[in-house]
Structures are given as structure tokens and as C-alpha cells.
Amino acid sequence: MKILIVCQFYYPENFVITNIAERLASYGHQVSVLTGRPNYGYGHILEEYKHVKHEIINNVNVERVHLFARRKSKFSIICNYLSFYFSSRKWVRKTKEKFDIVYSFSLSPVTILSAGNLYKKKHNVPHIVHCVDLWPESVVSTGAVKKKSLMYKILFKWSKDLYKGADEILIGSPSFKEYFYNVLKIDNIKLTYIPQCSLITKCDEEPFKYDKDYFNILYCGNLGYLQNSHLISESMSNVNTKVKFHIIGMGPCSNKLINDINKNNLKDKVIYYGPMNAKKASSYFVNADAFYISLSDSPYVGQSIPNKIMMYMAFGKPILGVISGDGKQVLEAAKGSIIVEENVTKIAQNIEKLSKLNKDQREEMGQNNYKYYYENFDENVISKKIEKILFSHKA
């Protein structure tokens, strides 16, 4: 097959679409990716990519279009979203290359689906959407848009119209089905549950060496409102055993977290490293004693399966989960986690409980997680499922 993948983000930005595209190419397909110039997490277009329009990465043709860099301000984020929307549509109008199918990987913003819908209309080929971030629910959950506002109404209609352009929608979490049926009122398009694979699966660098006199728990990911980042410092203030909490990532709550660490004299207990690329971050996964994940119990988005779960499971360690919904069900099914509600005292108690488990107990939990990952979330398992669906739509 000749496959056109549309996603605003691609390598060297840290998103699993890169893994999927390279897997599909390894199966013998001709894969092209329509994406932007890398800027996510950097605050600017990477210097070496400012004038790059086309490149080949691991047998994947990567077509890069112009966009405005995403910075911290809301205005820059809006400009970033809209610039890719217009640039990707312009590329579709100009290209003469024929593909058998379009596969759009739908992270925020949902507007990336427009280019795929346009290519479908222009060339009469199927368009498969892989939805791993619900719109407009995502912007409501983060507080960027109020539910009853005019902007929400505009985004709601736009999102619904974009989703309706798909021939099949692959949903990243089972509960997304409820959102499509009950909120968006879309019930005439096939919905198929296909989770994400892990962004990081192995370490190619020298593993980071933790202080072995302490129990070392690691969080790696976005530091936002949905992730309840404040719970980390508040909980660690109540932990009395020899535990060190390590944090990799960034987000809208980064500064508050740093201030809380300093304010509560937690520098020796909570170590913040800032953002890292996937390759470097993987070196911290190998020797960690356990991983931590938290996701706010908000409707729909808070019920999803965060990619961190797959990432953690791939390294075969116990997980402390402050989570509900689909994510909680996955952790329970794997039998390698301690799950606790959003309560600072209980989180602290369970961090201590986890630290007091003996080595054999922790290893058993970790192996349970790895086994579940390998059977359900392995990159090859997920990519083969996607390939099968793409084949089923090919004319």
C-alpha cells in the first residue's frame, strides 16, 4: 500500500506516530508523513529544520510544511494550530502523488484531520482516523475553553464535522465510544478500539544510577492540570520513609511544582529534571524502583488510557496509579500496580507501602506489567492491527 499519514507532530518530537509509521514501512508499505517542522516542547522551530521540506527517515518519506512555533502563550498555540491547518491543506491541493489510503493520527488539535478529509475528497480514497485525544473535550478539561462559551460551540461543530469525514475511527480508549455516541452524536461511523503503543520501549544509553539507599519512584510526562501535578509535592511532604521522587517533563504546572518543592524544602526528596527527549529519558527508566501516574477523574478525557501506562509497563516495574476509568481497568487487569484515590494522605501511605515491599514482590508486579504490555500494547501488535484495518478499506 501507499499510505499517507497526517499528523502535526513527528520525529524528533516525541510522539508514537513515528514508531507506527516506521513499523508500517518495515512491513513493505510505501509510507509518507505529512507533518510540520519540529517545535513542540522546544518553543521554536529547530534551527536545522527551518528550511527542510522533505526528508527520508528510516524508509519513511517525511513532508514538512510551514507552521508557527508553539510557545507558552495561548495566542502562539492558536497560531501553531491554524498554521498547520492551512499549510497541510495547501500541500494536499498541490501534491500530485497518489496514495491508496490516508491515516490521520489525531492528537490535539483535531484540525489536523482537515488535510486528510481534503485528500480523501480530492482522490476518492478512504480516510482512517486514529483518535487518541477527544475534541473539543480536551480543551474543556484543561480549562482553555468554557463549556457554554461561543468558542466551545464553534469547536464542537468543527470537531464533529471533521470526525464525520472519516471512514472508520480508531479510538485510543474504550470509553471514547461513549463520547462519540452521546456527546458528538456520531453513530454511523465504525469505532474500533486500538490503543497507542509505548513511546519508549528500551534504553540505548547508559542507565541512570540512582542512590540505592533510597526507594526511587519516577514520573515522566506532561505536568499539567489533568495530571494533578500538585499531588506529587503535597504527598511527598507526608512521606517519612527513605524515598526519592524523580520527575521528568514539563507543562503548564511546571513552575508551580518547582515553587512547591522549594517552598516546602523538598529538594532532597523530590528531584525535578525538566523536559528530556525520549532517548535520554529512557535511561532513567531502567533502574527506577517504581513508576507513578496520575490523571484527574474528569469526564471522558480523564477516563482514557494515558500513553505513560504503556511506557511504564514496557520497562517491567510496579506502578502507583492515581487514576480511574479505562486506565484503572488496564492496571487492574495487569496485576502489577497499587491503585489509590486522589487523596494526599493515602498517596503518601501507598508510596511508603510500595517502598516497603520486598524485591521479589516488586519483581512479580513488574513482570505482570511487562507481560500485559507485550500481549496488548507492543508496537508490533498495535501496528499489525492498524495495518489490517487499512487493508480492509483499500479499494
GIZI-V375968 format. One record per run of one state. SS is the DSSP state (2 for helix, 1 for strand, 0 for the rest). FROM is the first residue (numbers start at 1). TO is the last residue. If there is no record, write none. Layout:
SS,FROM,TO ; SS,FROM,TO
This chain:
0,1,1 ; 1,2,6 ; 0,7,16 ; 2,17,26 ; 0,27,29 ; 1,30,36 ; 0,37,46 ; 2,47,49 ; 0,50,53 ; 1,54,57 ; 0,58,59 ; 1,60,65 ; 0,66,73 ; 2,74,94 ; 0,95,100 ; 1,101,106 ; 0,107,109 ; 2,110,123 ; 0,124,125 ; 1,126,131 ; 0,132,136 ; 2,137,141 ; 0,142,149 ; 2,150,163 ; 0,164,167 ; 1,168,171 ; 0,172,175 ; 2,176,183 ; 0,184,189 ; 1,190,193 ; 0,194,214 ; 1,215,220 ; 0,221,229 ; 2,230,236 ; 0,237,242 ; 1,243,248 ; 0,249,253 ; 2,254,263 ; 0,264,269 ; 1,270,274 ; 0,275,277 ; 2,278,285 ; 0,286,289 ; 1,290,294 ; 0,295,300 ; 2,301,303 ; 0,304,306 ; 2,307,314 ; 0,315,317 ; 1,318,322 ; 0,323,324 ; 2,325,334 ; 0,335,336 ; 1,337,339 ; 0,340,343 ; 2,344,356 ; 0,357,358 ; 2,359,376 ; 0,377,378 ; 2,379,393 ; 0,394,395
